[in-house]
Amino acid sequence: MSLGDRVLLAHGGGGSLSGALIREVFVEAFANPALLPLGDSAVLELPGSRLAFTTDGYVVSPPFFPGGDIGTLAVAGTVNDLAVSGARPRFLSCSFILEEGFPLPDLRRVVASMAATAQEAGVSLVAGDTKVVERGSADGIFISTSGMGELRELPAGWGMPGPGDCVLINGTIGDHGFAVLAAREGLDFQTPLRSDCAPLNGLIDALFDAGLALRFLRDATRGGVAAILNELASGHEWGIALQGAALPFSPAARSLGEILGIDPLYAANEGKVVVVVDGAGAGRALQVMRSHPLGREAALIGALESGLDGLVVVETGLGARRILDMPLGEQLPRIC
């Protein structure tokens, strides 16, 4: 896939164009053993310890939306990237780029959200930086965060999913992306759309503590559930079969998706983890997830299946299967 000669919004959308940009520009320049797995966090081996380290940037528009704001998002997103890598998040740093004229009360509100979310997640914000650019040179506020956590002992079979494993998710799909879009466009629904933005490390701790044969965890952010599952299946002789009737969608997200012609499976989430677990333990995993406040609507949505050659398919109510492709680029820009 050709990158062309200009950066596009689609290059930041979490789809195939994002992957091409990462491989052909950044990996080509920075290749090293810690980077090459291209996980949500890098694993760093130090004498006597193994650490996970991650970094992310947040440019969401608008910066305040139902269910959260850019501050909540910045902390929760970084905590989640550490947690799905099997780490216990410990420390975060943050960097602010502020546009001249950004209201100081709004900045205080964002910082308060960051502090509250960090407290909820049990992490400390220990370093930071602030830059201010001229009016018109940015869009109010951008935040970058980095995080470090202690890598736990991972279960046997971690990182090696295969046929017979089951796919679960801890609740409704696509809420964040559609909530931000609705706030941006001033759309109102009888059942309000709210972002699912939340730190997931407590829920993920419960899954590890239950002694489950976990194979894979990933928070489904840009590109949504569709992108995560296509990345997982790519290059394997097996694929992933989702049960359409089991996919959990809120009524408002389903309605907005139908209006816009956007499948919620491609919409961003900021409080949802995709879990792949050995099939024998799927029932126990579902029970553990539903016992946690962030997993009460958890669902078993599909399984890894031989013979699909890297495809992700959704079984419809009529018994047919439709292919769920990797998204090309950005359907909903500036979502995170």
Secondary structure as UniProt FT lines:
FT   HELIX           9..12
FT   HELIX           16..21
FT   HELIX           22..27
FT   HELIX           28..30
FT   TURN            33..37
FT   STRAND          42..46
FT   TURN            47..48
FT   STRAND          49..58
FT   STRAND          64..65
FT   TURN            66..67
FT   STRAND          68..69
FT   HELIX           70..83
FT   TURN            84..86
FT   STRAND          87..99
FT   TURN            100..101
FT   HELIX           104..121
FT   STRAND          124..133
FT   TURN            135..136
FT   STRAND          141..151
FT   TURN            156..159
FT   TURN            163..164
FT   STRAND          166..169
FT   HELIX           175..185
FT   HELIX           201..209
FT   TURN            210..211
FT   STRAND          214..219
FT   TURN            222..223
FT   HELIX           224..233
FT   TURN            234..235
FT   STRAND          238..243
FT   HELIX           244..246
FT   HELIX           251..260
FT   HELIX           264..266
FT   STRAND          273..277
FT   HELIX           279..281
FT   HELIX           282..290
FT   HELIX           293..295
FT   TURN            296..297
FT   STRAND          299..306
FT   TURN            309..310
FT   STRAND          312..315
FT   TURN            317..318
FT   STRAND          321..323
//
